Amino acid sequence: MPVALTRAGSLRLSDAGFTQNISSCGVLFTLQRQLDIGGPIEYVITLIDESNKPVNLRCVGKVVLQIGAPDRPGAVAATMERYEFVRPATE
């Protein structure tokens, strides 16, 4: 599923990746930047509902693991401490 990183610490970001693993308490997703372990993170996971319409899951958590080197794509594991479903406005 697509993931959009919107904030890491005090930095507003616009990075994208894809989930590799997701559970009720956290997510592992691809990312092309290094983040601070233990730092706060905000991200949005795009889900598809039964009618094929996207539903966004806005999440707030902390970075718990960084996989990869600074000069190549890797993965980030983050907690999912708070979340909310954000549906697009209906027409």
C-alpha positions as CSV (number, residue, x, y, z in Angstrom):
1,M,0.0,0.0,0.0
2,P,1.3,3.5,-0.7
3,V,2.7,5.5,2.3
4,A,3.3,9.3,2.3
5,L,5.6,10.6,5.0
6,T,4.3,14.0,6.1
7,R,6.5,14.9,9.1
8,A,9.6,13.7,10.9
9,G,10.3,15.5,14.1
10,S,9.8,19.2,13.4
11,L,10.4,18.8,9.6
12,R,7.5,18.8,7.1
13,L,8.2,16.3,4.4
14,S,6.8,15.0,1.2
15,D,8.3,11.6,0.8
16,A,6.6,8.5,-0.5
17,G,7.1,4.7,-0.2
18,F,5.2,1.5,0.1
19,T,4.3,-0.7,3.1
20,Q,6.2,-4.0,3.5
21,N,4.5,-5.1,6.7
22,I,1.7,-3.6,8.8
23,S,0.1,-4.5,12.1
24,S,-2.1,-2.9,14.7
25,C,0.9,-1.4,16.5
26,G,3.3,-0.5,13.7
27,V,4.4,-0.5,10.1
28,L,7.5,-1.2,8.0
29,F,7.7,0.8,4.8
30,T,10.2,1.7,2.1
31,L,11.8,5.1,2.3
32,Q,14.7,6.9,0.6
33,R,15.8,9.0,3.6
34,Q,17.4,8.5,6.9
35,L,15.3,9.3,10.0
36,D,16.2,9.7,13.7
37,I,15.6,6.5,15.7
38,G,13.1,7.4,18.5
39,G,12.0,10.5,16.7
40,P,8.3,11.4,16.1
41,I,6.9,10.7,12.7
42,E,3.6,11.3,10.9
43,Y,2.6,9.3,7.8
44,V,-0.5,8.5,5.7
45,I,-1.2,5.0,4.4
46,T,-3.7,4.8,1.5
47,L,-6.2,2.0,1.8
48,I,-8.8,1.0,-0.8
49,D,-12.3,0.3,0.5
50,E,-14.8,-2.2,-0.9
51,S,-16.0,0.3,-3.6
52,N,-12.4,0.9,-4.8
53,K,-12.3,4.4,-3.4
54,P,-9.1,5.4,-1.5
55,V,-9.3,5.8,2.3
56,N,-6.4,7.4,4.1
57,L,-5.2,6.3,7.5
58,R,-3.3,9.2,9.1
59,C,-0.8,7.9,11.7
60,V,1.4,9.3,14.4
61,G,4.2,7.3,16.0
62,K,7.9,7.0,16.5
63,V,10.7,5.6,14.4
64,V,12.0,2.4,15.9
65,L,14.2,1.0,13.2
66,Q,16.1,2.2,10.1
67,I,17.3,-0.4,7.5
68,G,19.7,0.6,4.8
69,A,22.5,3.1,4.1
70,P,22.1,6.9,3.8
71,D,23.0,6.8,0.1
72,R,20.5,4.2,-1.0
73,P,16.8,3.3,-0.5
74,G,15.9,1.4,2.7
75,A,13.1,0.8,5.0
76,V,11.7,2.4,8.2
77,A,9.8,0.7,11.0
78,A,7.5,3.0,13.0
79,T,5.0,2.6,15.7
80,M,1.3,3.4,15.2
81,E,0.5,5.2,18.4
82,R,-2.5,7.2,17.2
83,Y,-4.4,7.0,13.9
84,E,-7.5,8.3,12.2
85,F,-9.3,7.4,9.0
86,V,-9.6,10.4,6.6
87,R,-12.1,9.9,3.8
88,P,-12.4,12.3,0.9
89,A,-15.4,14.6,0.8
90,T,-18.3,13.1,-1.1
91,E,-19.6,14.9,-4.1
